[in-house]
Amino acid sequence: MAKYRKKPVVIEAVKWDGTTESANEIIKFAKPNAMWHYNHNHMTIHTLEGDMSAQVGDFIIKGVQGEFYPCKPGIFEATYEVVE
């Protein structure tokens, strides 16, 4: 068995706060991979593994190959830090 460290990569992400403005920002950011279901207050993100549901508070990440996927806040905060 060996240990591995995640390579440092810079990603783009948007946090969904549940507002219409935030949803519209994500739709522009992840177009055409994001769809907001207004009546059910959730988003569908088309990922390489299939459609995933994003909840309010999740981050929508653009990966290193241009793919999009949702990430729970706790995992995001443990994995990423702001690049200045």
Secondary structure as the mmCIF struct_conf table of DSSP 4:
data_model
#
loop_
_struct_conf.conf_type_id
_struct_conf.id
_struct_conf.beg_label_comp_id
_struct_conf.beg_label_asym_id
_struct_conf.beg_label_seq_id
_struct_conf.end_label_comp_id
_struct_conf.end_label_asym_id
_struct_conf.end_label_seq_id
HELX_LH_PP_P HELX_LH_PP_P1 LYS A 6 PRO A 8
STRN STRN1 GLU A 12 LYS A 15
BEND BEND1 GLY A 18 THR A 19
HELX_RH_AL_P HELX_RH_AL_P1 THR A 20 ALA A 30
TURN_TY1_P TURN_TY1_P1 LYS A 31 PRO A 32
BEND BEND2 ASN A 33 ASN A 33
STRN STRN2 ALA A 34 HIS A 37
HELX_RH_3T_P HELX_RH_3T_P1 TYR A 38 HIS A 40
TURN_TY1_P TURN_TY1_P2 ASN A 41 ASN A 41
STRN STRN3 HIS A 42 THR A 47
TURN_TY1_P TURN_TY1_P3 LEU A 48 GLU A 49
STRN STRN4 GLY A 50 ALA A 54
TURN_TY1_P TURN_TY1_P4 VAL A 56 GLY A 57
HELX_LH_PP_P HELX_LH_PP_P2 ASP A 58 ASP A 58
STRN STRN5 PHE A 59 LYS A 62
TURN_TY1_P TURN_TY1_P5 VAL A 64 GLN A 65
BEND BEND3 GLY A 66 GLY A 66
STRN STRN6 PHE A 68 CYS A 71
HELX_RH_AL_P HELX_RH_AL_P2 PRO A 73 THR A 79
#
